Every structure is written in C-alpha cells, then in structure tokens.
C-alpha cells in the first residue's frame, strides 16, 4: 500500500539554492529506505519536508493521505504525532532519566502515567535498554543514548520513523547495533523507516531500498541496496 507520495517536488531556499529538484518518489507502508548522497545533495532537506520543518516550493509531499506542505502551523502537531524522528545528535534531556526521557513525549500528549508506563517499558525493551531505565543520559554510551532516542521516537507507535544520520556520531560496531535495532523495529512493528546516511558500508550490508540524491535530483533508486554511486559518496 502506498504511504508516502512525493510528486514533482522542488525546494528552493530563500538564497536561491535549489536543494531538491523535480523529485517524484513513492514509498509503501512497511518499507525501509536509505537516502544517500554527497554532502549538500539534499538529504536533510528531503527529510525536513517529510516532518514539515520545510515546505516544498512546488509539488506535493503526501504522508498517509495528508498533504504535508499544505498543513497550517497550528495543525502540524497532527502530522508529528504520527511520526518518530531520530537525529544524529541525541537531544536527550540531561536531567531526566532514561525512563523519563521516553515518557516525556507521552506526557506532552496528555496521557496518564498508568497508560504511559507499559508503553515506555515496551519501547525500552525494543531497543534492549529496559535494565537502564533509571540511568541518566551521561551514564550511557553514545550507542545507548541513541537507543533511548529510538525508544522515544517509537513509544507512541508511529507509522513512520524518520532518521537523519542516526549513526553519524557512532563507531562502526555501534552503528551496526543501531541498524539492527532499526531493522527489528521495521520487521516486528511494521514501521516504515526512512534513513539518511553517509555510511555506504552499512547501506551495502543491510540490502534495503536505496535512493541516491545528486544535487537535489533523484539519480538512483535500487531495490536491494547495490548502488553504483558509491564512489562519489
Ligand atoms: P545534505 O543533507 O545532503 O547535506 P542539505 O539538504 O542539507 O543536504 O542541503 C542541500 C543544499 O541546500 C545545500 O546546497 C545547502 O547548502 C542548501 N541549504 C540547506 N539548508 C539551507 C537553508 N536553510 N538555507 C539555504 N540553503 C540551504
């Protein structure tokens, strides 16, 4: 079933830079898609248009039937509730425990603590961190902190998980562990995952769909992760 539909989409920033040009792309429910490309090729811009941090200049971005670019500022929360987002820098709240960091997202939605607890425990279990729920972020390794961020992103069972260079600050071994966590979430929960990355070794290992951006243009789209543009990335 088609879930994300991007049609003839352009993004031109105020300074005249065309970050995305005539992009047409469809992603089905439950897919795992890597977005790769050299620095400045438009990966972050594409990701930002998905969670409506940026609006397309022309064309449309639709997620689950919502025309994202047309959302008013005060209704963006309706979209964001359906998404989970994981960034390169962990953005955890340092004074809150692991449990509280994950629970915080649900408290903001007005959920009661009785409802919150089982969801948080389940999310931490998915990322293998149930034992660390009382730890503070500075007591965790980089990989563990990123796993907390993933737990926080999936705690409300989003249909779509967007990841912008989630392994960018991690060593290769830890990066692979994070990838395995994401792969399990994709397979077990059926969450659609879109992940921008520079890490071609990991992309090759995972054998997922790979979309290559080149100066804002979609240059390659491969089903099972063998792509030609690897030299230029
Ligand atoms: P990537 O994530 O692949 O490195 P980006 O989407 O960040 O690429 O950037 C694509 C192009 O758009 C680059 O030329 C970058 O300089 C430009 N760009 C990104 N964000 C902005 C912005 N807020 N204003 C102006 N230009 C931008």
Boltz pocket constraint, residues with backbone or C-beta under 6 A from the ligand:
constraints:
  - pocket:
      binder: B
      contacts: [[A, 13], [A, 14], [A, 15], [A, 17], [A, 18], [A, 19], [A, 37], [A, 38], [A, 39], [A, 40], [A, 41], [A, 42], [A, 43], [A, 44], [A, 45], [A, 46]]
      max_distance: 6.0
